[in-house]
């Protein structure tokens, strides 16, 4: 009987050590600053803006550049959504095309689609403008976080935007139109245009 009691006490003692050890290994979830959260939410909708405008332009003119890059923008949206889910951030995206939670982006969408209505060349300028803005915003967002996973995603998205810029710039150049940067520096734009398409990873 005594042996049984000692055996039970031994199990309880070992269990208590095990529980204590588990408790010590529990780490607090990583939290983001309000700025980091806002940047992710803005970028999620900014990538939606690009996708939606390009689909709009494709429906107007049937130029494959718009539908091809819109598919890439959907992938960019998906990458940001992974981060939103990881950090338990509410997704701001409205499912309907052309509708945005962020009213600044809503106004921008309205303005850019109105410009697209003018002509195919204006729609191509819109494409270059969006990629120009995207690169600038991502660089700003990069400066406001030190989270490796977020920085890796930003880097891939920025790489994709540089490739998109090359595509739009080339189409405009083929039509004797030169795009001038509006958000990034002219020297940075020249560096992008003078270099080959990049492999941006998954």
Legacy VTK file of the C-alpha trace (Angstrom):
# vtk DataFile Version 3.0
C-alpha trace
ASCII
DATASET POLYDATA
POINTS 202 float
0.000 0.000 0.000
2.833 2.355 0.884
4.605 1.498 -2.350
1.460 2.404 -4.289
1.230 5.757 -2.512
4.849 6.563 -3.259
4.270 5.598 -6.910
1.270 7.944 -7.238
3.125 10.798 -5.534
6.030 10.256 -7.909
3.757 10.567 -10.937
2.204 13.753 -9.560
5.644 15.225 -8.874
6.913 14.422 -12.380
3.701 15.851 -13.854
4.123 19.093 -11.948
7.690 19.455 -13.243
6.501 18.788 -16.784
3.750 21.417 -16.509
6.177 23.968 -15.104
8.567 23.327 -17.938
5.801 23.754 -20.522
4.701 27.027 -18.943
8.232 28.368 -19.109
8.421 27.558 -22.826
5.273 29.509 -23.645
6.171 32.741 -25.427
4.060 35.790 -25.868
2.705 36.229 -29.439
4.539 38.806 -31.491
2.533 41.992 -31.737
2.790 44.753 -34.292
2.688 48.480 -33.792
-0.323 50.429 -35.005
1.844 51.798 -37.816
2.846 48.302 -38.966
-0.780 47.165 -38.840
-1.984 50.169 -40.796
0.772 49.733 -43.409
-0.250 46.121 -44.024
-3.913 47.062 -44.342
-3.137 49.911 -46.733
-0.907 47.707 -48.880
-3.511 44.952 -48.991
-5.994 47.427 -50.473
-3.375 49.123 -52.643
-2.662 45.789 -54.318
-6.432 45.388 -54.766
-6.517 48.846 -56.340
-3.925 47.738 -58.883
-5.788 44.508 -59.617
-9.156 46.188 -59.976
-7.903 49.033 -62.183
-6.083 46.610 -64.472
-9.167 44.418 -64.823
-11.145 47.569 -65.636
-8.594 48.563 -68.295
-8.564 45.062 -69.760
-12.337 45.116 -70.099
-12.031 48.402 -71.982
-9.196 47.563 -74.370
-8.529 43.813 -74.237
-4.758 44.363 -73.971
-3.205 41.289 -72.340
-0.741 43.340 -70.284
-3.586 44.377 -68.013
-5.017 40.930 -67.348
-1.572 39.369 -66.923
-0.428 41.930 -64.364
-3.819 41.863 -62.610
-3.209 38.180 -61.886
0.157 39.053 -60.378
-1.536 41.712 -58.229
-3.927 39.054 -56.939
-0.893 37.063 -55.826
0.417 40.173 -54.075
-2.920 40.560 -52.302
-2.715 36.934 -51.199
0.779 37.397 -49.758
-0.389 40.294 -47.611
-3.442 38.316 -46.521
-1.127 35.605 -45.167
0.470 38.225 -42.908
-2.894 39.633 -41.827
-4.004 36.166 -40.773
-0.717 35.433 -39.024
-0.972 38.579 -36.911
-4.766 38.328 -36.534
-5.439 41.617 -38.274
-8.882 42.245 -39.725
-8.859 42.158 -43.519
-10.048 45.524 -44.908
-10.774 44.210 -48.400
-14.314 44.460 -49.752
-15.003 41.595 -52.204
-16.627 43.781 -54.864
-14.349 45.157 -57.577
-13.868 48.908 -57.371
-14.955 49.224 -53.742
-12.535 50.094 -50.935
-12.599 50.563 -47.185
-9.828 53.156 -47.436
-11.520 56.234 -48.855
-8.262 57.719 -50.151
-7.797 54.603 -52.276
-11.455 54.750 -53.281
-10.934 58.260 -54.633
-7.735 57.180 -56.384
-9.528 54.256 -58.018
-12.236 56.585 -59.289
-9.673 59.013 -60.714
-7.536 56.324 -62.350
-10.417 54.510 -63.998
-11.664 57.853 -65.339
-8.208 58.369 -66.852
-8.343 54.852 -68.321
-11.557 55.803 -70.125
-9.689 58.356 -72.239
-7.543 55.976 -74.301
-5.355 52.897 -74.235
-2.254 55.055 -73.877
-3.737 56.791 -70.848
-4.542 53.392 -69.358
-0.915 52.345 -69.825
0.165 55.560 -68.085
-2.174 54.630 -65.241
-0.416 51.272 -64.972
2.977 52.940 -64.695
1.594 55.414 -62.157
0.242 52.637 -59.934
3.545 50.751 -59.959
5.421 53.983 -59.293
3.241 54.633 -56.228
3.465 51.021 -55.090
7.260 51.026 -55.077
7.394 54.301 -53.147
4.841 53.166 -50.553
6.516 49.800 -49.984
9.848 51.536 -49.393
8.153 53.756 -46.820
6.577 50.723 -45.162
9.939 48.923 -45.073
11.407 51.775 -43.055
8.742 51.324 -40.381
9.198 47.659 -39.475
11.955 45.272 -38.427
9.918 42.051 -38.755
11.766 39.652 -41.050
8.659 37.998 -42.482
7.059 41.337 -43.313
10.260 42.698 -44.850
10.632 39.559 -46.986
7.104 39.982 -48.304
7.634 43.670 -48.976
10.812 42.864 -50.893
9.034 40.352 -53.142
6.171 42.728 -53.834
8.526 45.579 -54.655
10.435 43.293 -57.010
7.176 42.450 -58.773
6.276 46.126 -59.056
9.620 46.873 -60.700
8.902 44.184 -63.292
5.426 45.613 -63.873
6.895 49.080 -64.305
9.262 47.745 -66.963
6.316 46.240 -68.846
4.198 49.394 -68.809
7.152 51.640 -69.601
8.096 49.461 -72.572
4.568 49.560 -73.995
4.456 53.337 -73.637
7.902 53.690 -75.219
6.764 51.573 -78.172
4.057 54.193 -78.705
6.544 57.109 -78.495
5.395 58.058 -74.985
7.908 58.554 -72.180
6.687 58.070 -68.623
8.150 60.439 -66.022
8.226 59.323 -62.402
5.739 60.871 -59.998
6.621 59.185 -56.702
10.036 57.533 -56.904
13.061 59.504 -58.094
13.770 59.803 -61.803
17.184 58.204 -61.253
15.554 55.208 -59.551
13.117 54.861 -62.447
16.021 54.938 -64.903
17.821 52.227 -62.924
14.709 50.050 -63.075
14.131 50.565 -66.781
17.782 49.995 -67.677
17.878 46.613 -65.899
16.365 43.278 -66.864
13.298 41.632 -65.365
13.961 40.042 -61.993
13.058 36.712 -60.435
11.065 37.688 -57.384
10.624 34.310 -55.661
7.438 32.754 -54.331
LINES 1 203
202 0 1 2 3 4 5 6 7 8 9 10 11 12 13 14 15 16 17 18 19 20 21 22 23 24 25 26 27 28 29 30 31 32 33 34 35 36 37 38 39 40 41 42 43 44 45 46 47 48 49 50 51 52 53 54 55 56 57 58 59 60 61 62 63 64 65 66 67 68 69 70 71 72 73 74 75 76 77 78 79 80 81 82 83 84 85 86 87 88 89 90 91 92 93 94 95 96 97 98 99 100 101 102 103 104 105 106 107 108 109 110 111 112 113 114 115 116 117 118 119 120 121 122 123 124 125 126 127 128 129 130 131 132 133 134 135 136 137 138 139 140 141 142 143 144 145 146 147 148 149 150 151 152 153 154 155 156 157 158 159 160 161 162 163 164 165 166 167 168 169 170 171 172 173 174 175 176 177 178 179 180 181 182 183 184 185 186 187 188 189 190 191 192 193 194 195 196 197 198 199 200 201
